[in-house]
Amino acid sequence: MRGKIDWRLRAIFRGMGSLWLGGVLLVLILVAMACATVFESMAGTEQALATFYWSWWFKVLLGLLAINMGTAILLRFPISRKRIGFVVTHVSILVILAGALVTERLGVDGQVGLLEGDTEDHLTILQDTLTLARRSDGAQTTADLTGLRAGENPGVPALNLDEVSARVVRYLPDSAESREVVNDNPQARLAVEVSFSDPRGTSEPPAWVFADQSASLGSTEVLFRAVDENELDELSAQTPPKSDASVGRVRVEYQGSTFEYSVEECRQKAVPVGETGYTVKVLEYMPHARVTRDNQLRNMSDQPINPTIEVELAGPEGTVKRPAFAKFPDFWSTHGPKGTAGPKVIFVASGDTPASAPICVLSGPDGKLYARFARPGRSVVMKELALGAPCESPWAGRQLTVLRRFDHARIEETVAPVEPAREDRVPALLVEVKSPAGAESVWLQRYRSHPVAGDGSIYDVVYGNERVPLGFSVTLNDFQIGYFPGTRQPRSFESQIAILDPATGRKLNRVVSMNHPATFGGYTFYQSSYRQEGERMASFLSVARDPGQPIVFAGYVGALAGMLLVLGRRMLDRRGPAVGPPESESTAGDQLY
């Protein structure tokens, strides 16, 4: 009985190290890689990695191949001189697999983006994560989204930090964001949908305009404003619009009362907001504000493309900083921390006043709508509007039409799946967030965040890439582009960086160009891409640390040497008769395997 068991174990052992099993595993791996290449062309690199190379079954195939190689070596002990090439080849394949494992576990592949003059001490790993972070001290918890499967309940562990939790309930590999205006806002918020036709009878797509906000209809700006009787009479005066030297006004709404101050007044000092106990101060005015990838506001130019102010609001609850976008007055109430109270701050840019707008839709105290047309140097024209009825404008052949009016308007943002996935896809998560303020479900597209108010703290749920410390800082001193003579076609581009060595405190200057990487601290920096950010250039450096690379290269060299030894042995055997006993079946197999 014992002999039969030993025979079965030996048979299993020989089968695990057999040529037949090794051949089958290699064919399966090659077929999987070929399918992954085709799938990558259709669904993108990330989906190919998640579906094939990062999948459990592909890792099982590689593990079985390693077992097959190791068992094949053990079956050939003791190793004779004729089998040296066979053993060297198999050991080298094991070394290659080991190097790949080291790279997977310890390797880093990411990116550093820098504007000229900026410094960065973190690396962004190109691997999706969901992070729940507390703003006050930076405490956070993170879930890895590698290999996420599409659909409901994709298997991401829930995140918990204090009394706030976040759980992924749906994942879309590619998505498109849509915005719709609905009339179910608990708070009163006026908005009208308008269109403006041209002389040929065609018109630009209709646009929604919220109160105290403007929208573009082609090349024409339309402003919507709710006014009282006195202001309506004043705007009805047949006078041309006056210029406004101020950059705009700060409007504060609190418990039914409205207070207005000039931006210049609020920049000089903190201005009391009536008798509310609050003060408001303008910290910065940005005519062309943009929210960067790390959720920071940055001014890109001096053109009034996206006028924004950053204000400091002080009151009984403490002092907070918040932005106020002239073109997005509901930004803070929509995207700010849920459950926060206090005054609403609105920025009315100088170009968004009824006296200066070419077309202004006015809502009077009786609910009637009026159109105010103002042309430079000419008299103002006022006309009463009716929903759905075209109104002739002073511009020949052009008609203004108010299609709909909502008294409780709000913007509802939704995300819809896109199939098949695009090459530059935008994945999205449906996240269920629970906090002391209640539960809510929010869509997060990649590189988006959602603030949540907790008890005394503000938290952020962030869908993006993982950021890890470099251990040193990198500063982009200058970025240079070389052009082909006589053209504006880029020939080369390079980043002049300074690395602060934490060990010595010295700055090391390095130049990174397309074919000349720089190395420091175990990381290699490659020039990846660049783009214009306002008046400055932004450079993107690929950063890699691959401790498994020398191991893999050693395996390649060993495999080549082993195959040469096998080939040389076969050539010697063919030149003359073999000396010694005839080859056994396993020995003959060594020549092929």
C-alpha positions in Angstrom: 0.0 0.0 0.0 2.8 2.4 0.9 4.6 1.6 -2.3 1.5 2.4 -4.3 1.2 5.8 -2.6 4.8 6.5 -3.2 4.4 5.6 -6.9 1.4 8.0 -7.2 3.3 10.8 -5.5 6.2 10.3 -7.9 3.8 10.3 -10.8 2.3 13.6 -9.7 5.8 15.0 -9.1 6.9 14.0 -12.6 3.7 15.3 -14.1 4.3 18.7 -12.5 7.7 18.9 -14.0 6.9 17.4 -17.4 7.6 18.9 -20.8 3.9 18.6 -21.7 2.7 20.7 -18.8 5.3 23.3 -19.4 4.3 23.6 -23.1 0.6 23.9 -22.3 1.3 26.7 -19.7 3.5 28.6 -22.2 0.8 28.3 -24.9 -1.9 29.5 -22.5 0.3 32.5 -21.4 1.0 33.4 -25.0 -2.7 33.2 -25.9 -3.6 35.4 -23.0 -1.0 38.0 -23.9 -2.3 38.0 -27.5 -5.9 38.5 -26.3 -4.7 41.3 -24.0 -3.1 43.1 -26.9 -6.3 43.0 -28.9 -8.4 43.9 -25.9 -6.1 46.9 -25.1 -6.7 48.3 -28.6 -10.5 48.3 -27.9 -10.8 49.1 -24.2 -7.6 50.8 -23.3 -4.5 49.9 -21.3 -6.0 50.1 -17.8 -8.9 47.7 -18.6 -6.4 45.3 -20.3 -4.2 45.4 -17.2 -7.2 44.8 -14.9 -8.8 42.1 -17.1 -5.6 40.1 -18.0 -2.2 41.0 -16.4 -3.6 41.9 -12.9 -6.2 39.1 -12.8 -5.9 36.2 -10.4 -6.0 33.5 -13.2 -3.0 35.1 -15.0 -1.0 35.1 -11.8 -2.0 31.5 -11.3 -0.6 30.6 -14.7 2.7 32.3 -13.9 2.8 30.5 -10.5 2.2 27.1 -12.2 4.9 27.9 -14.7 7.4 28.6 -11.9 6.4 25.4 -10.1 6.9 23.5 -13.4 10.3 24.9 -13.9 11.5 24.3 -10.4 10.1 20.7 -10.4 11.8 20.0 -13.8 15.1 21.0 -12.3 14.7 18.8 -9.2 13.8 15.8 -11.4 17.2 16.1 -13.2 19.3 15.8 -10.0 22.1 14.9 -9.9 23.0 17.3 -12.6 25.4 16.0 -15.2 27.5 18.1 -17.6 25.2 17.4 -20.4 22.3 18.9 -18.5 24.0 22.2 -17.5 22.4 24.2 -20.3 19.0 22.8 -19.4 19.4 23.8 -15.8 20.8 27.2 -16.6 17.8 28.0 -18.9 15.2 26.9 -16.3 16.9 28.7 -13.4 17.0 31.8 -15.6 13.3 31.7 -16.3 12.7 31.4 -12.5 15.0 34.4 -12.0 12.9 36.4 -14.6 9.7 35.5 -12.8 11.2 36.5 -9.4 12.3 39.8 -10.8 8.8 40.5 -12.2 7.4 39.7 -8.7 9.9 42.1 -7.1 8.8 44.8 -9.5 5.2 44.2 -8.8 5.6 44.4 -5.0 8.3 47.1 -4.7 8.3 48.9 -8.0 7.0 52.4 -8.5 5.6 53.9 -11.7 4.2 57.4 -11.5 4.3 61.0 -12.5 5.3 64.4 -11.2 3.7 67.5 -12.7 5.4 70.9 -12.2 4.7 74.4 -13.2 7.8 76.6 -13.7 8.9 77.8 -10.3 6.9 75.2 -8.4 8.2 72.5 -6.0 6.9 69.0 -5.5 7.9 66.5 -2.9 5.2 63.8 -3.7 4.9 61.3 -6.5 1.5 60.5 -8.1 1.3 56.8 -8.8 -0.8 56.1 -11.9 -3.1 53.7 -9.9 -6.6 54.5 -9.0 -7.6 54.9 -5.4 -10.5 56.1 -3.3 -9.4 58.2 -0.3 -11.3 59.5 2.7 -9.3 62.3 4.3 -9.7 64.7 7.2 -8.6 68.2 6.3 -7.6 69.3 9.8 -4.6 67.0 10.2 -4.4 65.1 6.9 -5.4 61.7 8.4 -6.8 59.4 5.7 -7.7 55.9 4.7 -7.4 54.6 1.2 -8.8 51.7 -0.9 -7.0 50.3 -3.9 -9.1 50.2 -7.0 -6.8 48.1 -9.1 -8.6 45.5 -11.1 -12.0 46.9 -10.4 -14.9 45.1 -12.1 -17.6 47.1 -13.8 -21.2 47.1 -12.5 -22.9 47.0 -9.1 -21.0 46.3 -5.9 -17.5 46.1 -7.5 -16.0 44.7 -4.3 -14.2 47.7 -2.9 -13.9 47.6 0.9 -15.7 50.4 2.8 -13.7 53.4 4.1 -14.3 54.6 7.7 -12.7 57.6 9.4 -14.3 58.7 12.7 -18.0 59.1 12.1 -17.7 59.4 8.3 -17.8 56.4 5.9 -17.7 55.9 2.2 -18.7 52.8 0.2 -18.5 52.2 -3.6 -21.8 50.8 -4.9 -21.2 51.1 -8.6 -18.3 51.4 -11.1 -18.4 52.7 -14.7 -15.2 52.1 -16.8 -16.2 55.1 -18.9 -18.7 57.8 -18.3 -20.1 61.2 -19.5 -21.3 63.9 -17.2 -24.6 65.5 -17.9 -26.2 68.6 -16.2 -29.9 69.2 -16.1 -31.8 72.1 -14.5 -34.7 70.9 -12.4 -37.4 72.8 -10.4 -37.3 71.1 -7.0 -34.8 73.2 -5.0 -36.0 73.5 -1.4 -34.8 77.1 -1.5 -36.0 79.8 -3.8 -33.7 80.2 -6.8 -34.8 81.9 -10.0 -33.6 80.7 -13.4 -34.8 81.2 -17.0 -34.1 79.2 -20.2 -33.5 81.6 -23.1 -32.7 81.4 -26.8 -31.5 84.1 -29.2 -32.1 83.6 -32.9 -30.1 85.0 -35.8 -31.4 86.8 -38.9 -31.6 83.5 -40.8 -34.1 82.2 -38.3 -31.7 79.7 -36.7 -30.6 80.0 -33.0 -27.9 78.8 -30.7 -28.8 76.0 -28.3 -30.9 77.3 -25.5 -29.1 78.2 -22.2 -30.2 78.3 -18.6 -29.4 81.6 -16.8 -29.6 81.7 -13.0 -30.4 84.9 -11.2 -27.4 87.2 -10.8 -25.6 85.1 -13.4 -24.8 85.4 -17.1 -24.7 82.9 -19.9 -23.3 82.9 -23.5 -25.6 82.5 -26.4 -23.1 82.4 -29.2 -21.1 85.6 -29.0 -23.8 87.4 -26.9 -23.9 87.5 -23.1 -27.3 87.3 -21.4 -27.7 88.3 -17.8 -30.7 87.5 -15.6 -31.5 89.6 -12.5 -34.4 89.8 -10.0 -35.0 93.5 -9.2 -37.3 95.6 -7.0 -39.6 98.3 -8.3 -37.1 101.1 -7.8 -34.3 99.3 -9.6 -36.7 98.4 -12.5 -37.6 102.1 -12.9 -33.9 103.1 -12.8 -32.9 100.5 -15.4 -35.8 101.5 -17.6 -34.3 105.0 -18.1 -33.3 105.6 -21.7 -29.6 106.1 -21.0 -26.6 104.3 -22.3 -24.8 101.9 -20.0 -22.1 103.4 -17.8 -18.7 101.8 -17.3 -17.8 100.4 -13.8 -14.3 100.9 -12.6 -14.7 98.3 -9.9 -13.9 94.6 -10.6 -17.3 93.8 -9.0 -19.3 93.6 -5.8 -19.5 91.2 -2.9 -23.1 90.2 -2.1 -23.8 88.5 1.3 -27.2 86.8 1.8 -28.2 85.7 5.3 -31.6 84.9 6.9 -33.5 86.8 4.2 -31.4 89.9 4.3 -28.9 91.0 1.5 -25.8 93.1 2.0 -23.6 94.4 -0.8 -20.0 95.8 -0.7 -17.5 96.6 -3.4 -14.6 94.2 -3.8 -12.1 97.1 -3.2 -13.8 97.9 0.1 -13.6 94.3 1.3 -9.9 94.0 0.2 -8.8 96.8 2.5 -10.3 95.3 5.7 -12.8 92.9 7.1 -16.2 94.5 6.6 -19.0 93.8 9.2 -22.1 92.2 7.5 -24.8 94.3 9.0 -25.7 93.2 12.6 -25.3 89.5 11.8 -22.1 89.1 13.8 -20.2 88.1 10.6 -17.4 89.9 8.8 -16.3 89.3 5.2 -12.9 90.1 3.7 -11.6 89.5 0.1 -8.3 87.8 0.2 -7.6 87.6 -3.5 -9.2 88.5 -6.8 -8.6 86.1 -9.7 -10.0 87.2 -13.2 -9.2 83.7 -14.7 -9.5 81.2 -11.9 -8.9 77.5 -12.4 -9.2 74.6 -10.0 -6.0 72.5 -10.3 -5.8 68.7 -10.0 -4.9 69.0 -6.3 -8.0 71.1 -5.7 -6.2 74.4 -5.4 -7.3 77.7 -7.0 -4.8 79.3 -9.4 -5.1 82.4 -11.5 -4.1 81.6 -15.1 -4.2 85.1 -16.8 -5.5 88.7 -16.4 -8.4 88.1 -18.7 -11.9 88.0 -17.1 -12.6 84.5 -18.3 -13.7 83.1 -14.9 -13.8 85.9 -12.4 -13.4 84.6 -8.8 -12.7 86.0 -5.4 -11.5 84.1 -2.3 -13.1 85.4 0.8 -12.5 85.0 4.5 -15.8 84.8 6.4 -15.6 85.2 10.2 -18.4 84.6 12.6 -19.6 82.8 15.7 -18.6 79.4 14.3 -15.1 80.5 13.5 -13.2 81.6 10.4 -13.5 79.9 7.1 -12.1 80.5 3.6 -14.2 79.9 0.6 -14.2 80.8 -3.1 -17.0 82.7 -4.9 -17.2 82.3 -8.6 -19.1 85.0 -10.6 -20.2 82.5 -13.2 -21.1 79.8 -10.7 -22.8 81.4 -7.7 -24.1 78.1 -6.4 -20.7 76.4 -6.4 -20.2 76.5 -2.6 -23.8 75.4 -1.7 -23.6 72.6 -4.3 -20.0 71.4 -3.8 -19.2 72.7 -0.3 -19.3 70.6 2.8 -22.8 69.3 3.4 -24.4 70.5 6.6 -22.5 73.8 6.9 -24.4 76.9 7.8 -23.7 80.6 7.6 -24.1 83.4 5.1 -24.1 82.8 1.3 -21.4 84.9 -0.4 -22.0 85.8 -4.1 -19.5 87.6 -6.4 -21.1 89.9 -9.0 -18.4 90.8 -11.5 -18.4 94.2 -13.0 -19.4 92.8 -16.4 -22.4 91.0 -14.9 -24.4 94.1 -13.9 -27.6 95.1 -15.6 -26.2 98.5 -16.6 -23.3 96.9 -18.6 -24.8 93.7 -20.0 -26.0 93.9 -23.7 -29.0 91.8 -22.9 -30.5 91.5 -19.5 -33.6 89.6 -18.5 -35.3 91.2 -15.5 -37.8 89.7 -13.1 -39.9 92.4 -11.5 -41.5 92.4 -8.1 -44.8 91.4 -9.7 -43.2 88.3 -11.3 -43.3 89.7 -14.8 -40.3 89.4 -17.1 -38.7 92.2 -19.0 -35.9 92.3 -21.6 -33.4 95.2 -21.4 -31.3 95.7 -24.5 -28.3 98.0 -24.2 -26.0 99.0 -27.1 -23.0 101.2 -26.5 -23.7 104.9 -27.3 -27.4 104.2 -27.9 -30.6 104.4 -25.9 -31.7 101.5 -23.8 -34.7 99.5 -25.0 -37.0 97.8 -22.5 -39.7 95.2 -23.5 -42.0 93.0 -21.5 -41.6 89.3 -22.1 -44.1 86.4 -22.3 -43.0 82.8 -21.8 -42.5 81.1 -25.2 -43.2 84.3 -27.2 -40.3 85.7 -29.3 -39.3 89.3 -28.6 -37.8 91.5 -31.3 -34.4 92.9 -30.3 -32.7 96.1 -31.6 -30.4 93.9 -33.7 -32.1 93.4 -37.0 -33.7 90.0 -37.4 -32.7 88.7 -34.0 -35.3 87.6 -31.4 -35.0 86.8 -27.7 -37.3 84.1 -26.3 -37.7 83.0 -22.7 -38.7 79.3 -23.0 -39.1 78.4 -19.3 -38.9 79.9 -15.9 -38.1 78.0 -12.7 -38.6 79.6 -9.2 -36.8 76.7 -7.3 -34.1 75.8 -9.8 -31.1 73.7 -9.2 -28.5 71.9 -11.3 -28.7 68.1 -11.1 -25.5 66.5 -12.1 -25.7 62.9 -13.3 -23.2 60.4 -14.8 -24.1 58.0 -17.6 -22.1 55.0 -18.9 -20.3 55.3 -22.2 -20.1 52.1 -24.2 -17.8 51.0 -25.8 -15.2 52.7 -23.6 -13.2 55.5 -25.3 -9.4 55.7 -25.5 -9.4 58.7 -23.2 -12.0 57.2 -21.0 -13.3 58.9 -17.8 -14.2 56.2 -15.2 -16.7 57.0 -12.4 -17.8 55.7 -9.0 -21.1 55.9 -7.3 -20.2 56.4 -3.7 -22.5 56.1 -0.7 -21.4 58.6 2.0 -22.6 58.5 5.6 -21.9 61.3 8.1 -23.7 62.9 11.1 -25.5 65.1 8.6 -27.1 62.1 6.9 -26.5 59.7 4.0 -26.1 60.7 0.4 -25.1 59.0 -2.9 -22.7 61.0 -5.1 -21.1 60.3 -8.5 -17.3 60.9 -8.6 -15.5 60.9 -11.9 -11.7 60.4 -11.8 -9.8 63.3 -10.3 -13.0 64.6 -8.6 -13.6 65.0 -4.9 -16.6 65.6 -2.6 -16.5 67.4 0.7 -18.4 66.1 3.8 -19.0 67.9 7.0 -18.5 65.9 10.2 -18.7 66.9 13.9 -16.2 69.8 13.9 -14.2 68.6 10.9 -14.4 68.6 7.1 -13.6 65.4 5.2 -12.9 64.8 1.5 -13.9 61.8 -0.5 -11.4 61.7 -3.4 -11.3 59.5 -6.5 -7.8 59.8 -8.0 -4.3 58.5 -8.0 -2.3 57.6 -4.9 0.3 60.2 -3.8 3.4 59.0 -2.0 6.3 61.0 -0.6 9.5 61.0 -2.7 11.8 61.6 0.3 13.2 64.8 -1.4 11.8 67.8 -3.3 12.0 68.6 -7.0 11.7 72.2 -8.4 11.2 73.1 -12.0 13.5 76.0 -12.6 12.9 76.3 -16.4 11.3 74.5 -19.3 12.8 74.9 -22.8 11.3 73.9 -26.2 13.5 73.5 -29.3 11.9 74.0 -32.7 12.8 72.8 -36.2 14.4 75.7 -38.1 11.8 78.0 -39.7 8.8 76.3 -38.1 6.9 76.1 -34.8 7.0 72.3 -34.8 8.7 71.1 -31.5 11.9 69.2 -32.1 12.9 68.7 -28.4 11.9 69.8 -25.0 13.7 69.6 -21.7 13.1 70.4 -18.0 15.8 72.1 -15.9 15.1 70.8 -12.4 16.7 71.3 -8.9 16.7 68.4 -6.5 17.0 69.2 -2.8 19.2 66.5 -1.2 17.8 66.0 2.3 21.0 64.3 3.5 23.3 67.3 2.7 20.8 70.1 2.2 22.4 70.9 -1.1 20.5 71.5 -4.4 21.5 69.4 -7.3 20.8 70.7 -10.7 19.7 68.2 -13.4 18.4 68.4 -17.0 15.8 66.0 -18.1 15.1 65.7 -21.8 13.4 63.1 -24.1 16.4 60.8 -24.3 18.3 61.8 -21.3 16.7 60.9 -17.9 18.0 61.9 -14.5 18.4 59.6 -11.6 18.3 60.4 -7.8 17.3 58.5 -4.7 16.6 55.3 -6.6 14.1 57.1 -8.9 14.6 57.7 -12.6 13.0 60.8 -14.1 11.9 60.8 -17.8 10.6 63.7 -19.8 7.0 62.7 -20.6 5.0 65.7 -21.8 4.2 69.4 -21.3 1.5 72.0 -21.8 0.8 75.7 -21.5 -0.8 76.8 -18.2 -1.6 80.5 -18.6 1.7 82.3 -18.8 3.7 79.4 -17.4 4.7 76.0 -18.8 3.8 72.8 -17.1 6.2 69.9 -17.4 5.2 66.3 -16.7 8.0 63.8 -15.7 7.5 60.1 -15.6 9.1 58.7 -12.5 10.1 55.0 -12.1 11.8 52.9 -9.5 12.2 49.3 -10.6 14.2 47.2 -8.2 13.4 44.0 -10.1 14.9 45.3 -13.4 18.5 44.1 -12.8 17.1 40.7 -11.7 15.1 40.4 -14.9 18.0 41.4 -17.0 20.2 38.8 -15.3 17.6 36.3 -16.1 17.6 37.3 -19.7 21.3 36.9 -19.9 21.2 33.5 -18.1 18.4 32.2 -20.4 20.4 33.2 -23.5 23.5 31.5 -22.1 21.6 28.4 -21.2 20.1 28.1 -24.7 23.5 28.6 -26.3 24.9 25.8 -24.0 22.0 23.5 -25.1 22.7 24.4 -28.8 26.4 23.8 -28.4 25.9 20.5 -26.7 23.6 19.3 -29.5 26.2 20.3 -32.1 28.9 18.4 -30.3 26.7 15.3 -30.1 26.0 15.4 -33.8 29.7 15.6 -34.7 30.6 12.3 -33.1 29.2 9.3 -31.4 28.1 9.8 -27.8 30.3 8.2 -25.2 28.5 6.4 -22.4 25.1 4.7 -22.0 22.2 5.6 -24.3 20.1 8.6 -23.4 17.1 7.9 -21.3 13.7 9.4 -22.2 14.1 12.2 -19.7 17.5 13.0 -20.9 16.4 13.2 -24.5 13.7 15.6 -23.4 16.3 17.8 -21.9 17.5 18.7 -25.4 14.1 20.1 -26.2 12.9 21.4 -23.0 
